[in-house]
Amino acid sequence: MTVPVVHSLREQIREHIVEGIVSGRWKPGERIVERRIATELEVSQTPVREALRELESLRLIESAPNKGVRVRNLTAADLEESYPVRAGLEQIAAELAAGRLATDCSALEPHVTALYEADATSDGTAQVRHTVAFHRELVKAAGNGVLLHTWETLGIEVFTALSIRWLGTVQKSYAEEHQELVEAFRRGDPNIGALVKAHVLGCAPRA
């Protein structure tokens, strides 16, 4: 059974907008109309505005006076920039979480199972969702609120979605790589921080 990943309303709206950009509904330079999204999703404009602000802070969209909000013309180089920062944060998280995850990987395992299912059906949406959920649980296991907050501000799911779906990052099995990390945690691998860092950097799109 696939483990559910719960999102707040703002996150659901953000995911909807990202999916629209990834799928080509909104192309680079095209305007995204706040009111239209609110009507489609049957929500008020406030959470839509919040989601758009968040995406603007991630440099996925841009706004200008009297021109509204438009999709930025992103390149692989733009997306690649966040990965060294993320890799460093996750290396620290892995080292802090190593003792806890050596005895209990139950927070990670359901997402690996879900990734095997997603790989088998080439379900890109599920691959994104459970890849991000796996790494969020890894960072949470470090027990450091500042680290988790900093990681979340990077907009991991946005860049993971674009890397996997938009730029066609090729990887045979997302599940296998994550299963290897679980096994490394279980055996108390002393190089776990470096393994996690290499894993994240290996997922970065290439300019």
Backbone bond lengths (Angstrom), bond angles and torsions (degrees), N, CA, C in turn:
res aa  C-N    CA-C-N  psi(-1)  N-CA   C-N-CA  omega(-1)  CA-C   N-CA-C  phi
1 M - - - 1.465 - - 1.531 109.31 -
2 T 1.345 117.29 137.70 1.454 121.51 -179.07 1.515 110.27 -78.41
3 V 1.320 116.34 130.52 1.453 120.68 179.54 1.522 109.62 -74.54
4 P 1.349 118.69 133.69 1.456 120.43 179.82 1.519 110.99 -74.84
5 V 1.338 115.63 149.21 1.458 121.49 174.46 1.524 106.92 -117.28
6 V 1.323 116.48 116.08 1.461 121.28 -174.00 1.532 110.26 -88.78
7 H 1.337 115.46 133.26 1.457 121.09 178.54 1.522 109.56 -123.40
8 S 1.328 116.62 150.02 1.456 121.23 173.23 1.527 108.12 -73.36
9 L 1.333 116.76 168.70 1.465 121.06 179.88 1.522 110.46 -58.97
10 R 1.329 117.20 -44.49 1.461 120.77 -180.00 1.529 110.62 -60.52
11 E 1.332 115.78 -41.44 1.465 119.95 179.95 1.525 111.33 -67.00
12 Q 1.330 116.70 -37.38 1.465 120.28 177.99 1.526 110.18 -64.43
13 I 1.322 116.72 -40.84 1.461 120.83 179.15 1.524 110.14 -66.96
14 R 1.331 115.40 -42.10 1.463 119.60 178.18 1.525 110.35 -60.76
15 E 1.336 116.60 -43.05 1.464 121.43 179.20 1.522 110.54 -62.34
16 H 1.337 116.15 -39.54 1.469 121.41 178.69 1.531 110.41 -62.00
17 I 1.322 116.92 -43.91 1.462 120.88 -178.99 1.524 110.55 -68.14
18 V 1.330 116.22 -43.65 1.469 120.14 178.51 1.521 110.48 -60.46
19 E 1.333 116.32 -43.24 1.462 120.61 179.16 1.527 110.12 -61.11
20 G 1.346 116.46 -38.70 1.458 120.39 177.82 1.519 112.37 -63.60
21 I 1.314 116.23 -38.04 1.466 120.76 178.70 1.527 110.18 -71.14
22 V 1.337 115.77 -44.70 1.461 121.14 -179.22 1.533 110.93 -61.49
23 S 1.327 116.24 -42.12 1.467 120.95 -176.20 1.531 113.09 -77.47
24 G 1.335 115.96 -11.29 1.456 118.62 179.48 1.515 114.32 94.72
25 R 1.318 117.06 4.20 1.465 119.73 177.17 1.529 109.61 -59.74
26 W 1.340 115.20 -45.57 1.467 120.43 173.59 1.518 108.09 -111.88
27 K 1.320 115.85 117.76 1.456 120.93 -177.67 1.536 110.52 -93.58
28 P 1.336 117.63 162.41 1.462 120.58 178.05 1.522 111.54 -51.26
29 G 1.330 115.86 129.69 1.455 121.68 -179.21 1.514 114.16 90.38
30 E 1.337 117.02 -12.50 1.468 120.67 -177.40 1.527 110.65 -82.21
31 R 1.324 115.49 145.14 1.457 121.28 -178.30 1.521 111.71 -79.13
32 I 1.339 115.98 140.03 1.463 122.80 173.59 1.524 107.36 -107.39
33 V 1.332 116.51 118.51 1.463 121.31 -174.88 1.530 110.21 -93.79
34 E 1.314 115.07 115.60 1.474 122.43 -176.51 1.524 112.17 -56.41
35 R 1.324 116.34 -47.56 1.463 120.64 -176.17 1.526 111.46 -63.80
36 R 1.324 116.49 -37.48 1.462 120.51 -178.78 1.535 110.41 -65.70
37 I 1.324 117.11 -40.86 1.470 120.50 178.69 1.523 110.15 -64.79
38 A 1.339 116.17 -42.75 1.467 120.45 179.45 1.531 110.80 -60.30
39 T 1.328 116.61 -40.86 1.463 121.05 178.98 1.527 111.20 -66.32
40 E 1.318 116.56 -44.68 1.465 121.92 179.91 1.527 111.98 -59.17
41 L 1.330 115.51 -43.99 1.460 120.65 -175.07 1.526 113.32 -91.08
42 E 1.342 115.43 -2.65 1.466 121.62 179.87 1.531 111.67 57.23
43 V 1.334 114.35 49.59 1.466 121.57 177.38 1.525 107.98 -131.56
44 S 1.331 116.33 168.93 1.454 119.32 176.06 1.526 109.13 -75.49
45 Q 1.332 116.78 168.64 1.454 120.15 -179.24 1.525 112.42 -75.39
46 T 1.343 117.28 -17.89 1.478 119.88 -176.45 1.526 112.95 -60.56
47 P 1.353 120.38 -53.53 1.478 118.85 179.03 1.521 112.96 -65.74
48 V 1.347 116.99 -28.58 1.468 120.13 176.72 1.524 109.21 -66.06
49 R 1.339 115.64 -43.79 1.472 120.83 178.54 1.522 110.57 -61.70
50 E 1.334 116.20 -40.81 1.474 120.49 179.31 1.528 110.67 -63.82
51 A 1.329 116.22 -42.91 1.467 120.42 179.74 1.528 110.79 -64.47
52 L 1.329 116.90 -40.25 1.463 120.82 179.15 1.526 111.26 -66.05
53 R 1.344 116.01 -39.32 1.470 119.47 177.77 1.525 110.51 -61.70
54 E 1.322 115.06 -40.98 1.461 120.40 -179.64 1.524 110.38 -64.26
55 L 1.320 116.69 -42.13 1.459 120.43 179.70 1.528 111.15 -69.09
56 E 1.328 116.18 -30.82 1.468 119.22 176.10 1.526 110.34 -68.60
57 S 1.340 116.95 -38.67 1.464 120.20 178.97 1.527 111.02 -65.61
58 L 1.334 116.07 -24.59 1.461 121.31 177.22 1.533 111.67 -88.16
59 R 1.342 115.99 -0.35 1.465 123.10 177.71 1.533 112.82 66.82
60 L 1.327 115.76 27.57 1.458 120.17 176.09 1.532 109.91 -86.78
61 I 1.326 115.70 -33.16 1.460 121.33 176.33 1.526 108.00 -127.94
62 E 1.327 116.12 169.12 1.462 121.05 178.86 1.516 109.30 -142.58
63 S 1.321 115.86 150.25 1.468 119.94 178.88 1.519 109.01 -123.73
64 A 1.322 114.19 153.31 1.465 120.46 178.62 1.522 108.13 -146.72
65 P 1.345 118.20 147.35 1.467 121.27 179.75 1.525 111.75 -54.60
66 N 1.326 115.06 132.27 1.465 123.42 178.06 1.532 114.45 65.13
67 K 1.319 116.92 7.67 1.469 119.85 179.69 1.521 112.77 -120.16
68 G 1.329 116.34 -10.50 1.459 120.39 179.17 1.525 113.08 75.06
69 V 1.322 114.20 -158.73 1.467 121.37 -176.87 1.521 109.16 -102.85
70 R 1.321 116.04 132.06 1.457 120.95 -179.30 1.517 111.49 -131.56
71 V 1.324 115.71 156.05 1.465 121.88 178.63 1.523 109.16 -75.03
72 R 1.323 116.23 131.40 1.461 120.36 176.35 1.522 110.64 -74.07
73 N 1.319 115.67 153.59 1.461 120.93 176.07 1.527 107.96 -88.63
74 L 1.334 115.64 86.06 1.466 121.32 -175.02 1.522 112.22 -83.72
75 T 1.329 115.16 148.30 1.460 121.51 175.47 1.534 108.89 -117.82
76 A 1.316 116.04 171.44 1.463 120.23 176.26 1.520 110.41 -59.40
77 A 1.344 116.85 -35.28 1.469 120.55 -179.98 1.522 111.30 -62.93
78 D 1.344 117.07 -38.02 1.468 120.96 177.78 1.527 110.22 -61.89
79 L 1.331 116.68 -44.75 1.457 121.16 -177.89 1.522 111.79 -70.34
80 E 1.318 115.67 -34.08 1.463 120.97 -175.64 1.529 112.15 -65.03
81 E 1.342 117.03 -27.69 1.461 121.21 -174.02 1.522 113.80 -57.61
82 S 1.318 117.80 -34.60 1.467 120.16 -175.38 1.525 113.02 -76.59
83 Y 1.331 117.93 -20.30 1.461 120.01 -171.87 1.530 115.37 -67.42
84 P 1.343 120.65 -41.44 1.467 118.52 176.50 1.530 112.83 -62.22
85 V 1.341 116.74 -35.32 1.466 120.78 177.63 1.521 109.76 -66.75
86 R 1.322 115.60 -47.71 1.468 120.57 178.59 1.523 110.76 -60.61
87 A 1.336 116.87 -42.87 1.469 120.70 -178.13 1.523 111.07 -61.55
88 G 1.336 115.98 -40.40 1.462 119.45 178.69 1.519 112.15 -64.99
89 L 1.330 116.18 -41.78 1.462 120.55 179.28 1.530 111.23 -65.03
90 E 1.321 116.25 -42.32 1.459 119.44 -178.40 1.535 111.99 -72.68
91 Q 1.313 117.06 -27.93 1.469 119.54 173.69 1.529 109.98 -63.16
92 I 1.331 115.93 -45.85 1.468 120.46 177.66 1.527 110.24 -62.36
93 A 1.341 115.95 -45.11 1.464 120.50 -179.74 1.528 111.32 -59.43
94 A 1.328 116.34 -44.73 1.466 120.52 -178.80 1.527 110.82 -61.79
95 E 1.317 116.39 -41.32 1.471 119.96 -179.83 1.526 111.15 -67.13
96 L 1.341 116.75 -38.44 1.461 119.93 178.43 1.528 111.97 -71.41
97 A 1.335 115.90 -33.64 1.468 120.68 -175.61 1.528 113.33 -89.17
98 A 1.310 117.29 -7.16 1.462 121.01 -171.06 1.524 113.31 -53.90
99 G 1.330 117.57 -46.67 1.458 120.73 -178.55 1.512 112.49 -62.49
100 R 1.333 116.16 -43.17 1.464 120.78 -179.19 1.530 111.57 -67.29
101 L 1.339 116.24 -44.41 1.466 120.03 -176.48 1.526 112.69 -75.70
102 A 1.327 117.61 -17.53 1.464 120.26 176.38 1.522 111.12 -65.30
103 T 1.320 115.98 -28.01 1.470 119.87 -178.21 1.529 113.08 -106.74
104 D 1.343 117.40 -15.81 1.463 119.01 -177.21 1.532 110.50 -153.82
105 C 1.330 115.88 103.34 1.475 121.95 178.21 1.522 111.62 -104.96
106 S 1.327 116.74 19.13 1.468 120.36 -172.79 1.528 113.15 -63.06
107 A 1.332 117.90 -23.93 1.463 119.77 178.77 1.530 111.47 -76.09
108 L 1.324 117.09 -24.08 1.469 121.60 -178.05 1.525 112.80 -91.91
109 E 1.319 116.53 -36.21 1.462 121.59 -170.29 1.536 115.52 -59.20
110 P 1.345 119.60 -41.07 1.472 118.23 -179.74 1.531 112.57 -61.81
111 H 1.320 117.09 -30.51 1.462 119.54 -179.73 1.528 111.60 -75.54
112 V 1.325 116.90 -30.18 1.459 119.76 173.89 1.527 109.31 -66.54
113 T 1.332 116.67 -44.30 1.472 121.29 176.89 1.526 110.71 -57.60
114 A 1.332 115.60 -44.83 1.467 120.12 179.66 1.527 111.25 -65.24
115 L 1.335 117.03 -33.95 1.461 120.03 178.44 1.521 111.90 -69.08
116 Y 1.326 117.16 -35.04 1.475 119.06 174.96 1.532 110.07 -60.55
117 E 1.327 116.31 -42.31 1.469 120.63 178.58 1.531 110.34 -64.93
118 A 1.343 116.31 -42.92 1.463 120.61 -178.98 1.528 111.47 -66.37
119 D 1.339 116.40 -39.38 1.471 120.20 177.39 1.528 110.86 -62.35
120 A 1.330 115.58 -41.71 1.466 120.38 -176.54 1.521 112.26 -64.47
121 T 1.314 116.37 -30.22 1.470 120.78 -177.61 1.536 112.54 -107.09
122 S 1.341 116.24 4.61 1.481 121.34 -177.42 1.526 111.49 52.71
123 D 1.336 115.06 42.37 1.460 121.55 -179.76 1.527 108.84 -87.28
124 G 1.332 116.77 94.41 1.457 121.78 -176.33 1.513 113.66 -61.65
125 T 1.333 116.88 -37.40 1.467 120.54 -179.68 1.524 110.48 -63.45
126 A 1.335 117.05 -44.69 1.466 121.04 179.30 1.520 111.24 -68.99
127 Q 1.329 117.22 -34.91 1.464 120.23 176.65 1.522 110.73 -60.05
128 V 1.324 115.78 -44.94 1.465 120.46 178.19 1.518 110.31 -62.92
129 R 1.331 116.09 -50.69 1.468 121.34 -173.76 1.530 111.33 -59.17
130 H 1.325 116.72 -46.43 1.462 119.16 -174.26 1.530 112.98 -84.67
131 T 1.318 117.33 -24.09 1.466 119.22 171.30 1.523 109.33 -63.76
132 V 1.327 115.69 -48.41 1.468 120.40 179.99 1.525 110.73 -64.04
133 A 1.341 117.00 -42.82 1.466 120.96 -179.21 1.529 111.21 -62.22
134 F 1.330 116.99 -39.99 1.466 121.42 177.53 1.522 110.30 -58.72
135 H 1.321 115.83 -49.29 1.464 119.61 -176.77 1.532 111.72 -70.34
136 R 1.325 116.71 -32.17 1.472 118.50 175.80 1.534 110.04 -64.19
137 E 1.326 116.98 -43.22 1.469 120.44 178.92 1.530 110.94 -63.96
138 L 1.322 116.72 -36.92 1.459 120.42 177.15 1.530 110.08 -60.88
139 V 1.329 116.02 -47.39 1.470 120.43 -179.06 1.531 110.61 -66.74
140 K 1.337 116.77 -40.25 1.474 120.20 177.73 1.523 111.70 -60.35
141 A 1.335 116.22 -35.23 1.463 120.69 -178.04 1.524 112.55 -64.88
142 A 1.329 116.67 -17.40 1.461 120.02 178.42 1.530 111.15 -69.44
143 G 1.353 116.75 -21.87 1.456 120.76 177.94 1.518 113.96 70.31
144 N 1.337 116.28 27.61 1.459 120.89 -179.08 1.525 108.72 -122.37
145 G 1.342 115.87 108.07 1.456 120.63 -175.64 1.512 113.81 -63.38
146 V 1.307 117.98 -36.18 1.469 121.72 179.70 1.522 110.04 -66.03
147 L 1.323 115.79 -42.94 1.465 120.90 178.91 1.525 110.79 -61.93
148 L 1.342 116.90 -45.52 1.466 121.02 -179.91 1.522 111.05 -62.77
149 H 1.325 116.95 -44.88 1.461 120.65 -179.56 1.528 110.63 -61.36
150 T 1.326 116.66 -44.89 1.463 120.80 -179.54 1.517 110.45 -62.14
151 W 1.338 116.26 -43.44 1.475 120.91 178.77 1.526 110.59 -60.42
152 E 1.333 116.82 -44.00 1.468 120.32 -176.64 1.528 112.20 -67.17
153 T 1.328 117.80 -29.01 1.472 119.62 179.76 1.526 112.33 -70.79
154 L 1.327 117.49 -11.37 1.469 120.12 179.27 1.531 112.09 -77.58
155 G 1.333 117.60 -10.32 1.466 120.19 179.96 1.522 111.81 64.75
156 I 1.339 114.78 50.65 1.464 120.33 -172.97 1.526 112.66 -56.32
157 E 1.347 116.63 -43.36 1.469 117.37 -175.75 1.517 112.15 -67.68
158 V 1.338 116.32 -29.86 1.461 120.13 178.83 1.522 110.13 -64.54
159 F 1.322 116.28 -50.95 1.450 119.93 -176.69 1.522 112.19 -73.26
160 T 1.331 116.83 -29.80 1.469 119.93 175.24 1.524 109.48 -66.17
161 A 1.335 116.34 -43.47 1.467 120.87 178.78 1.516 111.38 -60.37
162 L 1.329 115.73 -46.43 1.459 119.61 -178.53 1.524 111.35 -67.48
163 S 1.323 117.04 -38.23 1.463 120.65 -179.79 1.527 111.57 -66.06
164 I 1.343 116.27 -43.14 1.459 120.94 -177.34 1.527 112.04 -77.52
165 R 1.329 116.30 -45.88 1.464 119.94 -170.26 1.523 113.44 -93.80
166 W 1.334 116.80 -40.67 1.458 120.25 -170.83 1.519 111.26 -86.98
167 L 1.343 116.36 -47.85 1.455 119.72 -177.26 1.522 112.54 -92.78
168 G 1.327 115.67 -1.18 1.464 119.20 174.26 1.511 114.06 65.36
169 T 1.337 116.93 41.29 1.459 120.26 175.68 1.525 108.89 -56.48
170 V 1.325 116.71 123.03 1.470 121.11 -174.79 1.528 110.35 -92.54
171 Q 1.302 115.34 128.18 1.463 120.89 176.39 1.513 107.16 -154.35
172 K 1.333 117.48 127.85 1.459 120.37 -174.94 1.519 112.27 -64.13
173 S 1.322 116.45 -45.70 1.456 119.24 -177.32 1.518 110.95 -146.07
174 Y 1.309 115.31 114.23 1.458 119.72 175.03 1.528 109.61 -69.57
175 A 1.321 116.12 -32.97 1.467 120.71 -177.90 1.525 111.67 -65.14
176 E 1.314 117.52 -44.77 1.467 120.99 -174.99 1.529 111.75 -60.83
177 E 1.349 116.86 -43.77 1.466 119.69 179.84 1.521 111.14 -63.26
178 H 1.312 116.29 -38.89 1.465 119.51 -179.03 1.528 110.82 -74.60
179 Q 1.331 116.56 -33.68 1.466 120.20 174.83 1.534 110.23 -61.98
180 E 1.318 116.55 -39.31 1.475 120.92 178.16 1.524 111.24 -62.37
181 L 1.335 116.51 -37.72 1.466 119.44 177.76 1.530 110.79 -66.60
182 V 1.338 116.53 -42.08 1.467 120.21 177.79 1.529 109.95 -58.80
183 E 1.308 116.62 -44.90 1.465 120.43 -179.67 1.526 111.81 -64.68
184 A 1.341 116.37 -35.69 1.469 120.17 178.03 1.524 110.58 -66.41
185 F 1.330 116.60 -39.81 1.474 119.80 176.32 1.530 110.07 -63.63
186 R 1.331 116.34 -44.39 1.474 121.14 -177.01 1.535 111.97 -60.09
187 R 1.318 116.75 -40.19 1.472 119.10 -177.23 1.528 112.45 -87.23
188 G 1.346 116.20 3.22 1.457 120.21 178.20 1.512 113.05 65.44
189 D 1.325 116.50 40.83 1.471 121.10 -178.66 1.525 110.19 -57.51
190 P 1.340 118.62 122.90 1.463 121.08 -178.20 1.530 113.51 -67.25
191 N 1.327 116.68 -14.92 1.466 121.19 179.82 1.526 112.40 -101.64
192 I 1.335 116.77 21.13 1.464 119.92 -174.15 1.525 112.98 -58.09
193 G 1.326 117.42 -37.92 1.458 119.69 179.30 1.518 111.81 -60.90
194 A 1.316 115.99 -46.09 1.461 121.09 179.27 1.528 111.44 -66.24
195 L 1.335 117.12 -35.76 1.468 121.00 178.55 1.529 111.13 -64.08
196 V 1.336 115.72 -44.49 1.463 120.24 179.62 1.528 110.08 -65.74
197 K 1.319 116.86 -42.80 1.465 120.40 178.97 1.526 110.90 -59.78
198 A 1.326 116.98 -46.84 1.467 121.10 179.54 1.526 111.24 -62.84
199 H 1.326 116.12 -38.12 1.467 121.25 178.56 1.529 110.77 -61.07
200 V 1.325 116.69 -47.64 1.467 120.39 -179.19 1.526 111.15 -64.61
201 L 1.319 116.85 -46.03 1.467 120.15 -179.57 1.529 111.21 -63.77
202 G 1.333 116.23 -30.92 1.454 120.24 178.53 1.516 113.61 -69.96
203 C 1.331 116.50 -16.94 1.469 121.17 179.59 1.526 112.78 -90.21
204 A 1.332 117.00 -7.77 1.464 120.67 -175.47 1.522 111.12 -68.75
205 P 1.336 116.84 140.13 1.473 119.61 175.21 1.514 109.13 -68.05
206 R 1.299 117.03 151.28 1.465 121.30 -179.17 1.521 110.66 -104.14
207 A 1.340 114.43 129.56 1.473 119.36 -179.58 1.526 110.10 -69.87
